[in-house]
Amino acid sequence: MIVVLAILSCSGDSTAPSVATTLTANSATSLTGIAGTAAMPPPSVIVKDQNDSPMGGVTVTLTVASGGGSVSSPTVTTDASGVATVGSWTLGPIPGINVLNATSGNLAGVAFTATSSAGAATSLEKSSGDNQSASASSPVPIPPAVIVKDALGNPTPGVSVTFVVASGGGLVTAAAVTTNASGIATVGSWTLGPVAGVNTLNAAAAGLGSVSFTATSTAGAVASLAKNSGDNQAAAAGSAVPIAPSVIVKDANGNAKPGVAVVFAIASGGGSVTGATVSTNAAGIATVGSWSLGPVAGVNVLSATIAGLGSVAFTATSIPGAAVSIAKNGGDNQTAAAGAAVPVPPSVILKDVNGNPVSGVSVNFAVVSGGGSITGSTPVTNAAGVATIGSWTLGSSAGTNALSATVAGLPLVTFTATALSGACGARSTHSFGTSSGGTLSSSDCQLSDGSFVDYFTTSVPQAGAYVFRQGAGFDTYLHLGMADGTTIGENDDEVDTGTNSGIKAILPAGNYLLGPGSFLPGVTGDYTISSATASGEVVNCENVFVVRGIATAQNITPTDCNLANPGATPIYSDAYFIFINAGQAVTINMTSGTLDSFLQLVRLDGVVMAENDNVDTSTRNSRITFTVAQSDYYAIFARSVPTSGTGAYTLTIQ
C-alpha cells in the first residue's frame, strides 16, 4: 500500500509538454543599408512557449518578400535562448525598400524592412546633350548632363561635378553642380565659341575622371556679302572673262555661311551670264556660271545680290578683239594742186567683229597711181583704231591719184584724190566771223555742170553750231566741206523765196572749206560770204548738217518736227543731215535721263537703214552703228518712246 500511494503521488505531480506559441522580433525590424550589401545588424527572432518561456530547437523559415536580395540560409533554428538569427541578409541591388519575412509553423510571422541606398560613386557617364549643333556664339539647345552611378549602376546623388570648356571657345553658366536624386548633374548652359567648328566641354568629378561632350558650331544668320574673286578683269568684247566672279557670304562672327542664294545680274555694258542664281557652298562661296562681256568695248558691271542684305558690283573691261574689218576713216576724194600735199592725210579705221576700234595694228600705205609720194607709210592704229599716214603729196600732173592701205588678211582699201591745175587748186582765206567778197569769173574753177566756184579755207574756234551764208545778184549755191573737200552740206536757197544760200552746221573745232558758186552754169558776178555762231538748239524742222566727232545737247519739244500723219498721235523729232561716203562707218548715240531714246538712220530716198530703241536691257539709251554702201546724205531722226515724249537728250556722232 505504501508503494502504490507513492506512485500515484508522483504521477499527479508530472508537468505538461512545452508548445511554441509566439514568434517575435528579437532585433529592430526597420533597418538601413547599402544596396547589394548585408543589412546590419542581422535580423533575429525569439520563439516562446505557452508559459512565455524561450523555446529552443524551433525551426524558423526566412523569405525575401520584396526588394530582391537574398539570405545566407532559408531556415534557422532557435538556440537554447529561443533566439534564431539570420546568418546574413544581403539587400537587393536597387536602392529602396527591402522586406524579409520570418515564419515558423502556424505562428504569426515577423516582417523586417530595410531601406537601401546607393553605394559609393564609382562611375561618371554622359547622360544627355552630346553631339549637338548650334549657331556660333549661341547656346546648344540641350544643356549637357552627366550621371554618376555606384558599382551596381545605381544613380548616386550628392556628387559634385564641374563643367569646363575644353576647346572651341565659348562659355558655360552654373559650371559646378551636384548630382540630384537621379544621380544627374546638368550644366546651366553651354554657349559655343564664335568660330564655326567642333567645340568640346569636359565634365569631371573627383576620383571618377571626366567625360567629354562635343558640339558643332555653325555659321549664324547672314551678315556680310563680299567679292571673293573675279573682279577687275579684262576680256575681248563679247567673250567670257577668264575667272568667273564669286562672292563670299559670312555671319556676324566672320564664319562662312553655306546654302545662301545669290543672284548675279548684268548691271551695265550688256553681255550675259549663265548660272545666274547659285547657292553658297560649304566655304560660303557662290560662283556665277560664266560672265560674257558686252559687244561694245568699255567698262562692264555685274552685280551679285542677296535678298534683304544688298549687293556688290564686279567690273570688267571689254577690249576689242582681232581686227576683222578695215575702212576709210578720212582723207578720201580730196582735191589739191598738182605736186602739193592733200589737206587731210588719209587714214583707215580697224574694227573687230563687234564694231569696236582695234589698236596696235600696223597698216601699210602705198602709192598706186598718179605719182606723188607719201611719208609715214606704216602707221599703227591708235586707241580709236585709226592709222593715219604722215602725208600724201600728189603727182605733178593734173588728174586722179590713188593710194592703197593694206593689212594682212583684210581687204584692200583705196583712196583717190584729184590733182588740180590752175584755178581749181587755188584757196583763199576767210576769217571766221567776218564777211568776205569775191567774184565769179570765167577764169575760176568750173565744175562738171558748167557752174563756176571759188574756194575759201576757214577755221572755227571751238565745237558748236555755226551758220555760213552767200549773197549775190545771181542765184547762189554754197558748199561746205571738210578741209580735204569731203562734203558736209550744200544749199541753193536759204529761204524758198530768195536766191541767197545758207548752211547751218554743228561742227567740232577745226579747218573747213567754203565753196561759193552759182546754181546755174556759166554765171559770173560779185558775191559775199559770211560766217557766224548760231543757236545750238535744233527747232522747227530746220535743216542742220552734222559730222562725225560732234556732241550736242538738245531737247525734244512740241515745236519740233511732227513726223506723224495729220490727226495721228504726234511724233516729235529733231532731224540732222550727214554725208557719208560708201564704206564709211558711223556710230550714233542718244542718251537721256528723262526720255526713252529712239534713233533712226534714213537715206534721203526714205529707206530706213537702221534704228534702235534701247542699247540693252539695262538702259533706255539708244545707239546705231552702221557702215553705208552708198555715198549719200542720210537723215538722223532723234525722238522718244512714246512718240509724243519730250525732254532733254545728248546726241553724239562718231
Secondary structure, 3 states (H helix, E strand, C coil): CHHHHHHHHHHHCCCCCCCEEEEEECCCCEEEEECCCECCCCCEEEEEECCCCECCCCEEEEEEEECCCEECCCEEECCCCCEEECCCEECCCCCEEEEEEEECCCCCCEEEEEEEECCCEEEEEEEECCCEEEECCCECCCCCEEEEEECCCCECCCCEEEEEEEECCCEEECCEEECCCCCEEECCEEECCCCCEEEEEEEEECCCEEEEEEEEEECCCEEEEEEEECCCEEEECCCECCCCCEEEEEECCCCECCCCEEEEEEEECCCEEECCEEECCCCCEEECCEEECCCCCEEEEEEEEECCCEEEEEEEEEECCCCCEEEEEECCCEEEECCCECCCCCEEEEECCCCCECCCCECEEEEEECCCEEECCCCECCCCCEEECCEEECCCCCEEEEEEEECCCCCCEEEEEEEECHHHHCCEECCCCCEEEEEECCCCEECCCCCEECCEEEEECCCEEEEEEEEECCCEEEEEEECCCCEEEEECCCCCCCCCEEEEEEECCEEEEEEEEECCCCCCEEEEEEEEECCCCCCCCCCEEECCCEEEEEEECCCCEECCCCCCCCCEEEEEEEEECCCCEEEEEEECCCCCEEEEEEECCCCEEEEECCCCCCCCCEEEEEECCCCEEEEEEEEECCCCCCEEEEEEEC
